[in-house]
Every structure is written in structure tokens, then in C-alpha cells.
Amino acid sequence: PKGKRISDYSVDNIGFIEEWMNTLPRKILDYRTPEELFEKYLNEIYAA
């Protein structure tokens, strides 16, 4: 929540939230996840 210090959260809790956010399909991404698009673009970069 806004106004709450990040230091109040454990590393495990932050990791859980990070994983949840990166694996959540998004309408703006045509119902793909940020994680899968990131991997796709990394593969394109390394293939070049």
C-alpha cells in the first residue's frame, strides 16, 4: 500500500509479489504475461 515502507516486508514476501505480478496475464499485452514477453524479446536479441 501507498505510504508503507518496503523495509516492512520480508524478502520472501517481496519475491512472492514479484512472481505474482510477472506471471499475471494482462489485457494490454493481449492476455500474455510480462514474463513470457520478456523471454521472447530476450530470445530475439540473442538470436541477432
C-alpha positions, 0 to 999 in steps of 0.5 A: 500500500501507498505510504508503507515502507518496503523495509516492512516486508520480508524478502520472501514476501517481496519475491512472492509479489514479484512472481505474482505480478510477472506471471499475471496475464494482462489485457494490454499485452493481449492476455500474455504475461510480462514474463513470457514477453520478456523471454521472447524479446530476450530470445530475439536479441540473442538470436541477432 
